[in-house]
């Protein structure tokens, strides 16, 4: 059996054709153009699905997407203005009617967790927290081998923990949220403010590795904010594993070492006794794999 999988993000829409074993027959991406709104994005997914259907004999479609998702009916129950007019979008119905195929939909961070549980960093545990650090900060909670989605499909919104009351305004409507200080975009903002010019995050980490003091000061502030937020989560949930995904996870062991050192200094001894932190194995494909797992798990 083959299915088409999609991952709708703020910048790009990734896609692939996957079998039951998680092997990719094809994969690629195209721009989201998120500011065009939810309607335009769904039309793009439909058009690509129809293209794939002409080439491959697919039996269904599974979609990973930004926003809070009711995975039972495939509706976006809430989305910020990052994708305008996305709240209320009935993705499953729209794509299903247009393609004539079974469609399943799940939140993108939940799909990261599912992908890493199936074939990645969390394949040896039934209880873990998944954190994606990108434009924002997303969270997903895995309990007893199952996703915990909460009473209204909105559990583990870690990026919207209040870190600094009255702080920077957030897209969620509140101020001082963790993702305004500890996301990749927040780090990029800090870098640009410190250096007075636009420097890519990857270049920043190169300077950091070579011991640049100005870079160290920026990084240490960002790291402290990130692990202060994580400390609260660890003290509430007492997880055995935290999986770090998102674009910044490309920094690998260097980033992991610093996160673990900073976090373990902040949490109480019994909370760190059985705690591990790992970098997600499948960076760009984790959400696509998770979408596939979500489809095949039924």
N, C-alpha and C positions, 0 to 999 in steps of 0.2 A: 504493500500500500504506500502511495505517495501523497503528501499534502503540500500545499503552499503555505508558507509562514511569512508573517510581516511583523516588523517592529517599528511603530510610529513614534518617532522622537521629535524634539523641537527643531532639529537641524536637518535630519535626513530620515528617510524611510528605508530601512533595510528589508530585504526579502530573500527567500530561498525556497528550494524544493527539497523536501526531507523525507527519508523513509523511516520505518518503525525503529531502526537501530540508531537513528540520529545522524545518519550519513547524508551529506549534502550533495545533491545532483547538480545544483546550480545555486549561485547566490550573487547578490549585487545590492546596489542602493541607488536612490535618486533623491533630490532635494525635497524637503517637506513643504517649504514656503508656508510656514505656520501662520503667518500674519494674514494669509488669504482666508483662514478660517476652517472650521471643521468640515463644512460641506465640500470645499475644494479638495481637502485631504482625502475624504472618503471616495470621491470620484477618482482620484489618482490610484487608490488601492484597488478599486473595482476595475479600472482599465488595465492595470498590471496583472490582476488575477485573470482577466480574460485573455491576455497575451500568453500567460503561462499555461492556461488551459488548452490553448491551441497547440502547444509544443509537448506538454507532458500530460499523461493520463492521471490527473489528480482526483482524489476522492473527497477532499475537503480543504478548508482554509482555517488557519488559526492565527489570531492577531494579538500581538503584544502592543500596548499603547500607553502613553502618558495619560494621567487622569485617574480618578477613583472609579473603578469599574465594578458593576454588578455582573460577576462572571456567570451567573445563572441565566441571565437574559441578554447579556452582551450590550448593556446600555451604559453610557458614561453618566454616572450619577453626579459627578462634580469635576470640573477642570478649571484651572486658573486662566487668566487672560493670555497666557503664553500661546494657547490655541483659542482664538476667539470663537464664540458660538459652538463650543464643543460639548458643554454641559447639556445632557438630555439626548445626545446623539445615539440612536439605536443602530449601532454598528452591525450587530449580527443580522438584523432584519434587512438592512440596506444592502449589505454585501451578499447575503444569502439569496435574496430575490434577484439580484442582478446577475449572479453566476449560476444559480441553480444548485449550489453545493451547501453541505453542512458547514456552518461557521461557528467557531468558538472564539471568545475574547477574554483577555485577562490583563490586569495592570502590568506595566513594564517591569517594575521592581520585583513583583511577585514572579514574573517570568524569569528574571535573573536568578532568583532563589531556586525556582524549579529546575532551571538548567544546571546550576551548580550542584543541586541535590542529585540529579540524574547522572551527570557525567563530569563532575568537577570537584571543587574544593570542599563541598559538604556531603560527599557521597558516603561518608562513614559515620554520619550522625543524624539523629531524628529531631534534634532541637537546636535551632540556631537563628541568629539574626543576620539578615543580609542588608548591607548599606551600600547604596550607589552614590558616588560623589561625582557630579557633573555640573550642568548649568544650575541645578538645585541639588538637594540631598533627599534621596528617597529611601524608604525602609520597607522591609518585609519580614514577617515573623513566621517561623516554621516550628510547629509544636507537634510532637508525637508523630512525625512523618507526614503532617498535613499543614497546609497554609492556614494561618489564622487571619481571617479578613475583618473580624469585628462585627458589631451589630448592624452597621450600615456600610460595609465594604470600604472602610477607611482606616483600618488599623495600621499602626507602625509609621505614622507620618512624622518621622523623627526630625525631618528638616524644619518642622514648624514648632519644635520645642522653643520656648522663649529663653534665649541666652542672655540678652541685654534688654530688660524692660525699658520701653521708650526709645529703643535703638532704631536702626535703619528700617525704613518701611519695606514690607515684603509683599509679594504678589498675592498672598493669601488674605491680605487686608489687615494683618497685624503688624506690629513693629518688633524688631530685635530678634527675629527668628534665627535659628542655628544656620540655616542655609545662606543667610545674608552675610555670614562671617566665615563659614568653613566649607563652602562649595568650591568647585574649580573656578567658577566665574568670580566668586568673592576673592579667591587667591589672585586671579588675574587683575582684578581691580586694585588690590593692595600692591601688587608688583608695579603697575602703571603709576600709582600715586607715589610710590617710593622712588622710582627711577626717573619719573617725569617723562617717560616715553613708553610706547607700546612694545612690550617684550613678551614673546610667546612663552607659555608655561614650560614647554619642553626646553627652551633656551635657559629659562630661569633655573630649572633643575640641574642643568649642566654647570651653571655658575655656582650653584649650591654645592655640588659634588667637589668642585675645585676649591671650596673653602672661602668663597666670597662673603665677607662679613655683613655687607648690606643685605644680601640674599638670606643669610642666616637669620637676621633680625626679623625679616618679613615672614619667613617660614616658621620660625618659632612662635610668633604670635598666632598665625593661622593654625598651627598644630595644637597650641594650647586651647584655642577656641573649640576645635574639633573634638579633642579628647575630654574637655569639660562637659560638652554635650553628651558624649558617649558614656561618661561616668554615671550620669543620671540614669541612662537607659540600662546600664549594667546593674546598678543597684536596685532597679525595679524588677528586671527580668531574670537576673542571675543566669545568663546563658552560658552554654559550654563552648560556643563558637560564634565569632563574628566574621562574616565574609565581606570583604571590601571590594566593591566593583565600581563601575563607571570609568570614564576616560582617564582619571588620575591613577587608576590601578596599573596603568602601563609603567609607572615608576617602580613597580615590583618590590623587591626585597629592601631597597633603600627606604622607600616610603613605609613599608611594613615594620621595619626595625624601629623607626622613630615613633610610629603610632603605638606600638606595643610598649615601648619604654615609657612614653608619656602617660599612657592610659594606666598601666600597671602601678605607676607611682601614685595615682589618684584614687583607685578603687580600694575598698577594704580588703584585708588579707584573705578572708574566706571567699570573697567574690572572684579573686584572681587565681585561687588555688586550682580550679578546674577550667579556667578560661583560656581559650586559644583564639588567635586572630590570624586570618589567612587572606591572601589576595585571590580574587576570583580567577579561575583558570581560563575560562572562555570569555575574553573581553568583548569583542564586537559581536560574537555569535551567541553569547549566553542567553539573551532574550529570545532569539530565534529558536534555540534548543528548548528553552522553557516553554515557549508557545507550542512546540511540537509535543513535549511531554504532557502539557495540559490537554491537548487533543487526544493523544493516544491513551491517557490514563483512564478514560471512561470504559 
